[in-house]
Amino acid sequence: MLSTLFLATADYNEFFVNGMALLGAGIAMIAGIGPGIGQGFAAGKAVEAVGRQPEAIGKITTTMLVGQAMAETTGLYALIIAFVLIFT
């Protein structure tokens, strides 16, 4: 009787842990909102800058792309954490 109760509890705990890991992965992906907002803001400001100084398009584009790459790392870290939570 006691061994049956222990096995049922072990299964329950495993399902609970897996459910919480999947919930944590979903919450981690909320971090994808930040890079989207940051990249959109950077692109908008770059377009404004090119409109004001068209001759500086090369420097503006380079700076914008570096800034967007830095902003994207946050989203990639969140994606990696989500994958770790799902597949481990």
FISE-142318 format. One record per atom (N, C-alpha, C): residue in one letter; residue number from 1; chain; x negated, y, z negated. Coordinates in Angstrom, 3 decimals. Layout:
% residues N
+----+-----+----+----------+----------+----------+
! aa !   i ! ch !        x !        y !        z !
+----+-----+----+----------+----------+----------+
!  A ! NUM !  A !        X !        Y !        Z !
...
+----+-----+----+----------+----------+----------+
//
This chain:
% residues 88
+----+-----+----+----------+----------+----------+
! aa !   i ! ch !        x !        y !        z !
+----+-----+----+----------+----------+----------+
!  M !   1 !  A !   -0.826 !   -1.198 !    0.000 !
!  M !   1 !  A !    0.000 !    0.000 !    0.000 !
!  M !   1 !  A !   -0.868 !    1.258 !    0.000 !
!  L !   2 !  A !   -1.879 !    1.264 !   -0.862 !
!  L !   2 !  A !   -2.748 !    2.431 !   -0.962 !
!  L !   2 !  A !   -3.575 !    2.623 !    0.309 !
!  S !   3 !  A !   -4.023 !    1.520 !    0.916 !
!  S !   3 !  A !   -4.808 !    1.639 !    2.149 !
!  S !   3 !  A !   -3.958 !    2.174 !    3.299 !
!  T !   4 !  A !   -2.698 !    1.818 !    3.365 !
!  T !   4 !  A !   -1.794 !    2.343 !    4.388 !
!  T !   4 !  A !   -1.583 !    3.831 !    4.213 !
!  L !   5 !  A !   -1.438 !    4.266 !    2.977 !
!  L !   5 !  A !   -1.259 !    5.687 !    2.682 !
!  L !   5 !  A !   -2.517 !    6.462 !    3.077 !
!  F !   6 !  A !   -3.701 !    5.905 !    2.806 !
!  F !   6 !  A !   -4.945 !    6.568 !    3.159 !
!  F !   6 !  A !   -5.089 !    6.708 !    4.671 !
!  L !   7 !  A !   -4.747 !    5.666 !    5.424 !
!  L !   7 !  A !   -4.837 !    5.737 !    6.882 !
!  L !   7 !  A !   -3.888 !    6.774 !    7.456 !
!  A !   8 !  A !   -2.691 !    6.858 !    6.925 !
!  A !   8 !  A !   -1.727 !    7.855 !    7.391 !
!  A !   8 !  A !   -2.232 !    9.256 !    7.096 !
!  T !   9 !  A !   -2.832 !    9.442 !    5.923 !
!  T !   9 !  A !   -3.366 !   10.762 !    5.567 !
!  T !   9 !  A !   -4.546 !   11.122 !    6.466 !
!  A !  10 !  A !   -5.392 !   10.144 !    6.795 !
!  A !  10 !  A !   -6.549 !   10.410 !    7.663 !
!  A !  10 !  A !   -6.080 !   10.839 !    9.048 !
!  D !  11 !  A !   -5.057 !   10.167 !    9.582 !
!  D !  11 !  A !   -4.532 !   10.566 !   10.889 !
!  D !  11 !  A !   -3.939 !   11.963 !   10.828 !
!  Y !  12 !  A !   -3.207 !   12.224 !    9.761 !
!  Y !  12 !  A !   -2.594 !   13.539 !    9.597 !
!  Y !  12 !  A !   -3.668 !   14.620 !    9.543 !
!  N !  13 !  A !   -4.729 !   14.376 !    8.792 !
!  N !  13 !  A !   -5.805 !   15.353 !    8.679 !
!  N !  13 !  A !   -6.489 !   15.579 !   10.023 !
!  E !  14 !  A !   -6.661 !   14.507 !   10.789 !
!  E !  14 !  A !   -7.298 !   14.642 !   12.102 !
!  E !  14 !  A !   -6.439 !   15.491 !   13.039 !
!  F !  15 !  A !   -5.140 !   15.251 !   13.044 !
!  F !  15 !  A !   -4.245 !   16.043 !   13.883 !
!  F !  15 !  A !   -4.211 !   17.498 !   13.437 !
!  F !  16 !  A !   -4.252 !   17.717 !   12.138 !
!  F !  16 !  A !   -4.237 !   19.081 !   11.608 !
!  F !  16 !  A !   -5.502 !   19.833 !   12.016 !
!  V !  17 !  A !   -6.649 !   19.166 !   11.882 !
!  V !  17 !  A !   -7.920 !   19.801 !   12.251 !
!  V !  17 !  A !   -7.955 !   20.099 !   13.747 !
!  N !  18 !  A !   -7.494 !   19.159 !   14.573 !
!  N !  18 !  A !   -7.463 !   19.391 !   16.020 !
!  N !  18 !  A !   -6.527 !   20.546 !   16.369 !
!  G !  19 !  A !   -5.391 !   20.609 !   15.708 !
!  G !  19 !  A !   -4.450 !   21.708 !   15.955 !
!  G !  19 !  A !   -5.028 !   23.053 !   15.572 !
!  M !  20 !  A !   -5.707 !   23.092 !   14.435 !
!  M !  20 !  A !   -6.317 !   24.352 !   13.996 !
!  M !  20 !  A !   -7.463 !   24.763 !   14.924 !
!  A !  21 !  A !   -8.202 !   23.781 !   15.460 !
!  A !  21 !  A !   -9.279 !   24.089 !   16.404 !
!  A !  21 !  A !   -8.710 !   24.692 !   17.685 !
!  L !  22 !  A !   -7.598 !   24.144 !   18.165 !
!  L !  22 !  A !   -6.975 !   24.694 !   19.369 !
!  L !  22 !  A !   -6.396 !   26.079 !   19.108 !
!  L !  23 !  A !   -5.832 !   26.278 !   17.943 !
!  L !  23 !  A !   -5.329 !   27.606 !   17.581 !
!  L !  23 !  A !   -6.478 !   28.612 !   17.506 !
!  G !  24 !  A !   -7.595 !   28.191 !   16.923 !
!  G !  24 !  A !   -8.770 !   29.063 !   16.858 !
!  G !  24 !  A !   -9.312 !   29.397 !   18.233 !
!  A !  25 !  A !   -9.262 !   28.434 !   19.151 !
!  A !  25 !  A !   -9.721 !   28.689 !   20.525 !
!  A !  25 !  A !   -8.829 !   29.738 !   21.190 !
!  G !  26 !  A !   -7.532 !   29.636 !   20.969 !
!  G !  26 !  A !   -6.617 !   30.638 !   21.532 !
!  G !  26 !  A !   -6.858 !   32.017 !   20.953 !
!  I !  27 !  A !   -7.099 !   32.077 !   19.653 !
!  I !  27 !  A !   -7.373 !   33.364 !   19.012 !
!  I !  27 !  A !   -8.698 !   33.931 !   19.512 !
!  A !  28 !  A !   -9.695 !   33.056 !   19.735 !
!  A !  28 !  A !  -10.991 !   33.523 !   20.237 !
!  A !  28 !  A !  -10.847 !   34.168 !   21.606 !
!  M !  29 !  A !   -9.906 !   33.698 !   22.410 !
!  M !  29 !  A !   -9.745 !   34.250 !   23.758 !
!  M !  29 !  A !   -9.077 !   35.625 !   23.755 !
!  I !  30 !  A !   -8.587 !   36.056 !   22.609 !
!  I !  30 !  A !   -8.088 !   37.432 !   22.516 !
!  I !  30 !  A !   -9.236 !   38.411 !   22.768 !
!  A !  31 !  A !  -10.461 !   37.961 !   22.501 !
!  A !  31 !  A !  -11.631 !   38.804 !   22.737 !
!  A !  31 !  A !  -11.814 !   39.132 !   24.211 !
!  G !  32 !  A !  -11.096 !   38.469 !   25.104 !
!  G !  32 !  A !  -11.175 !   38.779 !   26.530 !
!  G !  32 !  A !  -10.515 !   40.098 !   26.885 !
!  I !  33 !  A !   -9.721 !   40.640 !   25.986 !
!  I !  33 !  A !   -9.053 !   41.917 !   26.242 !
!  I !  33 !  A !  -10.070 !   43.061 !   26.249 !
!  G !  34 !  A !  -11.010 !   43.012 !   25.314 !
!  G !  34 !  A !  -11.995 !   44.089 !   25.184 !
!  G !  34 !  A !  -12.837 !   44.313 !   26.427 !
!  P !  35 !  A !  -13.437 !   43.272 !   26.983 !
!  P !  35 !  A !  -14.225 !   43.475 !   28.193 !
!  P !  35 !  A !  -13.395 !   43.985 !   29.363 !
!  G !  36 !  A !  -12.157 !   43.541 !   29.466 !
!  G !  36 !  A !  -11.306 !   44.038 !   30.552 !
!  G !  36 !  A !  -11.064 !   45.531 !   30.451 !
!  I !  37 !  A !  -10.785 !   45.996 !   29.251 !
!  I !  37 !  A !  -10.566 !   47.427 !   29.040 !
!  I !  37 !  A !  -11.856 !   48.202 !   29.285 !
!  G !  38 !  A !  -12.973 !   47.675 !   28.754 !
!  G !  38 !  A !  -14.255 !   48.361 !   28.911 !
!  G !  38 !  A !  -14.708 !   48.451 !   30.355 !
!  Q !  39 !  A !  -14.533 !   47.386 !   31.093 !
!  Q !  39 !  A !  -14.949 !   47.398 !   32.495 !
!  Q !  39 !  A !  -14.058 !   48.307 !   33.331 !
!  G !  40 !  A !  -12.784 !   48.306 !   33.045 !
!  G !  40 !  A !  -11.885 !   49.216 !   33.767 !
!  G !  40 !  A !  -12.218 !   50.668 !   33.498 !
!  F !  41 !  A !  -12.526 !   50.970 !   32.239 !
!  F !  41 !  A !  -12.902 !   52.342 !   31.880 !
!  F !  41 !  A !  -14.202 !   52.740 !   32.568 !
!  A !  42 !  A !  -15.181 !   51.840 !   32.581 !
!  A !  42 !  A !  -16.469 !   52.138 !   33.224 !
!  A !  42 !  A !  -16.302 !   52.349 !   34.719 !
!  A !  43 !  A !  -15.505 !   51.518 !   35.360 !
!  A !  43 !  A !  -15.294 !   51.670 !   36.804 !
!  A !  43 !  A !  -14.579 !   52.976 !   37.116 !
!  G !  44 !  A !  -13.606 !   53.348 !   36.300 !
!  G !  44 !  A !  -12.896 !   54.606 !   36.509 !
!  G !  44 !  A !  -13.816 !   55.814 !   36.377 !
!  K !  45 !  A !  -14.652 !   55.785 !   35.374 !
!  K !  45 !  A !  -15.599 !   56.896 !   35.184 !
!  K !  45 !  A !  -16.638 !   56.933 !   36.302 !
!  A !  46 !  A !  -17.032 !   55.766 !   36.805 !
!  A !  46 !  A !  -17.987 !   55.737 !   37.916 !
!  A !  46 !  A !  -17.367 !   56.333 !   39.174 !
!  V !  47 !  A !  -16.103 !   56.046 !   39.416 !
!  V !  47 !  A !  -15.421 !   56.628 !   40.574 !
!  V !  47 !  A !  -15.331 !   58.147 !   40.434 !
!  E !  48 !  A !  -15.046 !   58.618 !   39.233 !
!  E !  48 !  A !  -15.018 !   60.066 !   38.993 !
!  E !  48 !  A !  -16.384 !   60.685 !   39.249 !
!  A !  49 !  A !  -17.442 !   60.009 !   38.786 !
!  A !  49 !  A !  -18.790 !   60.541 !   38.971 !
!  A !  49 !  A !  -19.186 !   60.583 !   40.436 !
!  V !  50 !  A !  -18.829 !   59.550 !   41.190 !
!  V !  50 !  A !  -19.137 !   59.529 !   42.619 !
!  V !  50 !  A !  -18.354 !   60.630 !   43.326 !
!  G !  51 !  A !  -17.135 !   60.873 !   42.877 !
!  G !  51 !  A !  -16.346 !   61.951 !   43.473 !
!  G !  51 !  A !  -16.977 !   63.316 !   43.253 !
!  R !  52 !  A !  -17.641 !   63.487 !   42.118 !
!  R !  52 !  A !  -18.281 !   64.774 !   41.819 !
!  R !  52 !  A !  -19.655 !   64.904 !   42.486 !
!  Q !  53 !  A !  -20.400 !   63.794 !   42.546 !
!  Q !  53 !  A !  -21.742 !   63.817 !   43.126 !
!  Q !  53 !  A !  -21.921 !   62.612 !   44.054 !
!  P !  54 !  A !  -21.462 !   62.710 !   45.277 !
!  P !  54 !  A !  -21.561 !   61.566 !   46.197 !
!  P !  54 !  A !  -22.999 !   61.160 !   46.517 !
!  E !  55 !  A !  -23.943 !   62.072 !   46.400 !
!  E !  55 !  A !  -25.333 !   61.736 !   46.724 !
!  E !  55 !  A !  -25.972 !   60.840 !   45.663 !
!  A !  56 !  A !  -25.375 !   60.728 !   44.483 !
!  A !  56 !  A !  -25.936 !   59.910 !   43.403 !
!  A !  56 !  A !  -25.254 !   58.542 !   43.287 !
!  I !  57 !  A !  -24.682 !   58.071 !   44.377 !
!  I !  57 !  A !  -23.907 !   56.830 !   44.314 !
!  I !  57 !  A !  -24.757 !   55.627 !   43.901 !
!  G !  58 !  A !  -26.002 !   55.575 !   44.324 !
!  G !  58 !  A !  -26.873 !   54.440 !   43.984 !
!  G !  58 !  A !  -27.143 !   54.351 !   42.496 !
!  K !  59 !  A !  -27.499 !   55.476 !   41.879 !
!  K !  59 !  A !  -27.787 !   55.475 !   40.444 !
!  K !  59 !  A !  -26.521 !   55.213 !   39.631 !
!  I !  60 !  A !  -25.414 !   55.768 !   40.085 !
!  I !  60 !  A !  -24.148 !   55.577 !   39.357 !
!  I !  60 !  A !  -23.717 !   54.119 !   39.422 !
!  T !  61 !  A !  -23.807 !   53.519 !   40.596 !
!  T !  61 !  A !  -23.399 !   52.129 !   40.753 !
!  T !  61 !  A !  -24.275 !   51.197 !   39.917 !
!  T !  62 !  A !  -25.582 !   51.432 !   39.925 !
!  T !  62 !  A !  -26.498 !   50.605 !   39.140 !
!  T !  62 !  A !  -26.181 !   50.700 !   37.658 !
!  T !  63 !  A !  -26.004 !   51.905 !   37.167 !
!  T !  63 !  A !  -25.696 !   52.107 !   35.756 !
!  T !  63 !  A !  -24.351 !   51.477 !   35.395 !
!  M !  64 !  A !  -23.370 !   51.614 !   36.270 !
!  M !  64 !  A !  -22.061 !   51.035 !   36.007 !
!  M !  64 !  A !  -22.147 !   49.510 !   35.939 !
!  L !  65 !  A !  -22.874 !   48.888 !   36.859 !
!  L !  65 !  A !  -22.971 !   47.435 !   36.874 !
!  L !  65 !  A !  -23.698 !   46.890 !   35.646 !
!  V !  66 !  A !  -24.721 !   47.588 !   35.199 !
!  V !  66 !  A !  -25.423 !   47.164 !   33.976 !
!  V !  66 !  A !  -24.480 !   47.282 !   32.777 !
!  G !  67 !  A !  -23.735 !   48.360 !   32.703 !
!  G !  67 !  A !  -22.782 !   48.532 !   31.617 !
!  G !  67 !  A !  -21.680 !   47.490 !   31.634 !
!  Q !  68 !  A !  -21.201 !   47.154 !   32.811 !
!  Q !  68 !  A !  -20.161 !   46.132 !   32.906 !
!  Q !  68 !  A !  -20.704 !   44.751 !   32.546 !
!  A !  69 !  A !  -21.942 !   44.483 !   32.895 !
!  A !  69 !  A !  -22.537 !   43.200 !   32.521 !
!  A !  69 !  A !  -22.665 !   43.093 !   31.010 !
!  M !  70 !  A !  -23.018 !   44.181 !   30.356 !
!  M !  70 !  A !  -23.108 !   44.179 !   28.893 !
!  M !  70 !  A !  -21.730 !   43.983 !   28.271 !
!  A !  71 !  A !  -20.716 !   44.587 !   28.846 !
!  A !  71 !  A !  -19.361 !   44.432 !   28.319 !
!  A !  71 !  A !  -18.848 !   43.014 !   28.528 !
!  E !  72 !  A !  -19.249 !   42.378 !   29.601 !
!  E !  72 !  A !  -18.761 !   41.033 !   29.916 !
!  E !  72 !  A !  -19.317 !   39.982 !   28.974 !
!  T !  73 !  A !  -20.479 !   40.237 !   28.361 !
!  T !  73 !  A !  -21.070 !   39.239 !   27.476 !
!  T !  73 !  A !  -20.150 !   38.925 !   26.302 !
!  T !  74 !  A !  -19.399 !   39.886 !   25.826 !
!  T !  74 !  A !  -18.478 !   39.636 !   24.719 !
!  T !  74 !  A !  -17.431 !   38.606 !   25.132 !
!  G !  75 !  A !  -16.874 !   38.756 !   26.307 !
!  G !  75 !  A !  -15.892 !   37.797 !   26.791 !
!  G !  75 !  A !  -16.482 !   36.415 !   27.009 !
!  L !  76 !  A !  -17.718 !   36.367 !   27.487 !
!  L !  76 !  A !  -18.368 !   35.068 !   27.700 !
!  L !  76 !  A !  -18.660 !   34.369 !   26.378 !
!  Y !  77 !  A !  -19.070 !   35.121 !   25.370 !
!  Y !  77 !  A !  -19.289 !   34.522 !   24.055 !
!  Y !  77 !  A !  -17.988 !   33.944 !   23.511 !
!  A !  78 !  A !  -16.896 !   34.664 !   23.670 !
!  A !  78 !  A !  -15.601 !   34.167 !   23.209 !
!  A !  78 !  A !  -15.201 !   32.901 !   23.968 !
!  L !  79 !  A !  -15.473 !   32.857 !   25.258 !
!  L !  79 !  A !  -15.153 !   31.674 !   26.047 !
!  L !  79 !  A !  -15.971 !   30.466 !   25.601 !
!  I !  80 !  A !  -17.238 !   30.683 !   25.308 !
!  I !  80 !  A !  -18.094 !   29.593 !   24.836 !
!  I !  80 !  A !  -17.592 !   29.067 !   23.496 !
!  I !  81 !  A !  -17.232 !   29.967 !   22.586 !
!  I !  81 !  A !  -16.700 !   29.551 !   21.284 !
!  I !  81 !  A !  -15.412 !   28.763 !   21.470 !
!  A !  82 !  A !  -14.551 !   29.209 !   22.379 !
!  A !  82 !  A !  -13.296 !   28.492 !   22.630 !
!  A !  82 !  A !  -13.577 !   27.084 !   23.155 !
!  F !  83 !  A !  -14.513 !   26.944 !   24.074 !
!  F !  83 !  A !  -14.862 !   25.619 !   24.591 !
!  F !  83 !  A !  -15.438 !   24.724 !   23.497 !
!  V !  84 !  A !  -16.266 !   25.295 !   22.651 !
!  V !  84 !  A !  -16.842 !   24.513 !   21.544 !
!  V !  84 !  A !  -15.719 !   24.027 !   20.624 !
!  L !  85 !  A !  -14.770 !   24.892 !   20.326 !
!  L !  85 !  A !  -13.664 !   24.489 !   19.453 !
!  L !  85 !  A !  -12.789 !   23.424 !   20.089 !
!  I !  86 !  A !  -12.599 !   23.509 !   21.389 !
!  I !  86 !  A !  -11.720 !   22.546 !   22.056 !
!  I !  86 !  A !  -12.387 !   21.187 !   22.217 !
!  F !  87 !  A !  -13.654 !   21.164 !   22.609 !
!  F !  87 !  A !  -14.282 !   19.906 !   23.009 !
!  F !  87 !  A !  -15.172 !   19.263 !   21.949 !
!  T !  88 !  A !  -15.194 !   19.794 !   20.737 !
!  T !  88 !  A !  -15.972 !   19.119 !   19.681 !
!  T !  88 !  A !  -15.069 !   18.644 !   18.584 !
+----+-----+----+----------+----------+----------+
//
